[in-house]
Amino acid sequence: MGNFDDSVEQAWTDFQSRLADVIATMHDDDLLALELGEESTVEGFVPCVQFLAWGGDQVRCEVPSNSYLDPRHRLTEADEARLVELGWHRPTREPDSEPDAGSPAFFVDKPSNWADQLAAMAVSVFRKTWSVPHPSFLRTEAMGTIEGQGFDAAAPATDDPDPLDIKEAVEPLDEEHLRELVRRTLGHIFDDPYELERDGDFMLVTSKSIGTVSPWFDGDEVQLWVPLVQKVSDLTRAAELIADLNRRWPRLKFTLAGDRVAVRTAVPANPYVPQHLIDTIGDLYSFVRTLDDDFAEQFGGSLHHPRHPDAAADETLFDEPN
């Protein structure tokens, strides 16, 4: 798992670097919004961080307060205290109050040459406050002079000059050929299939966890694996629940290893049919969408989320600075 975790860290590092580059080039009235790729509800916003350039060389960075957030994502007192420790100022007024020099959101104003710090602060709040597992869970909106930069949460994808026929059966020539076929299949359904630096595995990002897609040429199959629950405390109950899951989801295989529950499946790779992998990923996603804290609590555990290290970061918008 070491290289898997390293790949998650690298994805966040790359994202933070690209975010800092964009912040550093912002001009007055440019707006950059980063938010969790879920839909907001009538009850409030999803987690987000927003940047507005103003005053010639200033950038305001804001994190929504509980006055704006959906109840699912409300900040605890500890979350609010940590935002202050990282450098944000507490809201100075309620959303409907008279405008002032502050904001109804948590906010900080920094010169644009502090872009690295602002990017680090934004990444920290997404990872530590809202437990976002990977930058590809985020979506972005850019307005003003930065709109044409094409900044996105995912790393830029390259164009494929030879479109993949997803229904065509192909006999892979060797391990590298199979990896390329899988990469192109994932590219057919994802903006960017992040490739791990371990035996040619690919990162499979779902709405609740991160797994792997592993081309196995010698085994004539492509294996898929997604961790579900960690720190299982009731192993007897877990074994019963897994048996029930395997009956209800016959095309998936649920396993218990130590104190962790995972789901595995595989598709044939000789011949390899891209549509079969796409369909299997669809099955996985259909199951993962059912995951919630209640599911994990049945096992006496918690949902598996890659966590950010404890090290703190260096030192449409809610309200425009005066």
Secondary structure, 3 states (H helix, E strand, C coil): CHHHHHHHHHHHHHHHHHHHHHHHCCCCCCEEEEEECCCCECCEECCEEEEEEECCCEEEEEECCCCCECHHHCCCHHHHHHHHHHCCECCCCCCCCCCCCCCCCEEEEEEHHHHHHHHHHHHHHHHHHCCCCCHHHEEEEEEHHHHHHCCCCCCCCCCCCCCCCCCCCECCCCHHHHHHHHHHHHHHHCCCCCECCCCCCEEEECCCCEEEEEEECCCCEEEEEEEEEECCCCHHHHHHHHHHHHHHCCCCEEEEECCEEEEEEEEECCCECHHHHHHHHHHHHHHHCCCCHHHHHHCCCEECCCCCCCCCCCCCCCCCCC
